[in-house]
Amino acid sequence: MPASEAQRRATAKYVREKVVQKQVRFYPKDADLVEWVESIDEPFSAYVRRLIRDDMERGSCPPVTDCDQV
């Protein structure tokens, strides 16, 4: 059953207010990275989320912060 107009508006409002999107650009020199990520059996967004969560669990420090103050 198709969504009602009210449901479409509610979904659009939720996405506009709650969802964060980040864009990643791959230049020609990054062709090996594109080839790698396209060869894995996992959606790109899930792969990136997993990598970030793995870094967080290991306690990796983002390069722009001072981990001693976290």
CYANA upper distance limits for C-alpha pairs under 8 A (distance plus 0.5 A):
  3 ALA  CA      7 GLN  CA      6.36
  3 ALA  CA      8 ARG  CA      6.91
  4 SER  CA      8 ARG  CA      6.81
  5 GLU  CA      9 ARG  CA      6.72
  6 ALA  CA     10 ALA  CA      6.60
  7 GLN  CA     11 THR  CA      6.55
  8 ARG  CA     12 ALA  CA      6.59
  9 ARG  CA     13 LYS  CA      6.60
 10 ALA  CA     14 TYR  CA      6.66
 11 THR  CA     15 VAL  CA      6.69
 12 ALA  CA     16 ARG  CA      6.56
 13 LYS  CA     17 GLU  CA      6.60
 14 TYR  CA     18 LYS  CA      6.14
 14 TYR  CA     19 VAL  CA      7.86
 15 VAL  CA     19 VAL  CA      5.48
 26 PHE  CA     30 ASP  CA      6.17
 26 PHE  CA     31 ALA  CA      7.83
 26 PHE  CA     34 VAL  CA      7.67
 27 TYR  CA     31 ALA  CA      7.59
 30 ASP  CA     34 VAL  CA      7.07
 31 ALA  CA     35 GLU  CA      6.61
 32 ASP  CA     36 TRP  CA      6.59
 33 LEU  CA     37 VAL  CA      6.68
 34 VAL  CA     38 GLU  CA      6.55
 35 GLU  CA     39 SER  CA      6.69
 36 TRP  CA     40 ILE  CA      7.20
 37 VAL  CA     44 PHE  CA      7.32
 38 GLU  CA     44 PHE  CA      8.44
 42 GLU  CA     46 ALA  CA      7.14
 42 GLU  CA     47 TYR  CA      6.75
 43 PRO  CA     47 TYR  CA      6.69
 44 PHE  CA     48 VAL  CA      6.73
 45 SER  CA     49 ARG  CA      6.67
 46 ALA  CA     50 ARG  CA      6.58
 47 TYR  CA     51 LEU  CA      6.74
 48 VAL  CA     52 ILE  CA      6.73
 49 ARG  CA     53 ARG  CA      6.62
 50 ARG  CA     54 ASP  CA      6.53
 51 LEU  CA     55 ASP  CA      6.76
 52 ILE  CA     56 MET  CA      6.72
 53 ARG  CA     57 GLU  CA      6.64
 54 ASP  CA     58 ARG  CA      6.74
 55 ASP  CA     59 GLY  CA      6.70
 55 ASP  CA     60 SER  CA      5.66
 56 MET  CA     60 SER  CA      6.38
 56 MET  CA     61 CYS  CA      8.46
 61 CYS  CA     65 THR  CA      7.48
 61 CYS  CA     66 ASP  CA      8.06
 61 CYS  CA     67 CYS  CA      6.25
 62 PRO  CA     67 CYS  CA      8.43
 66 ASP  CA     70 VAL  CA      7.50
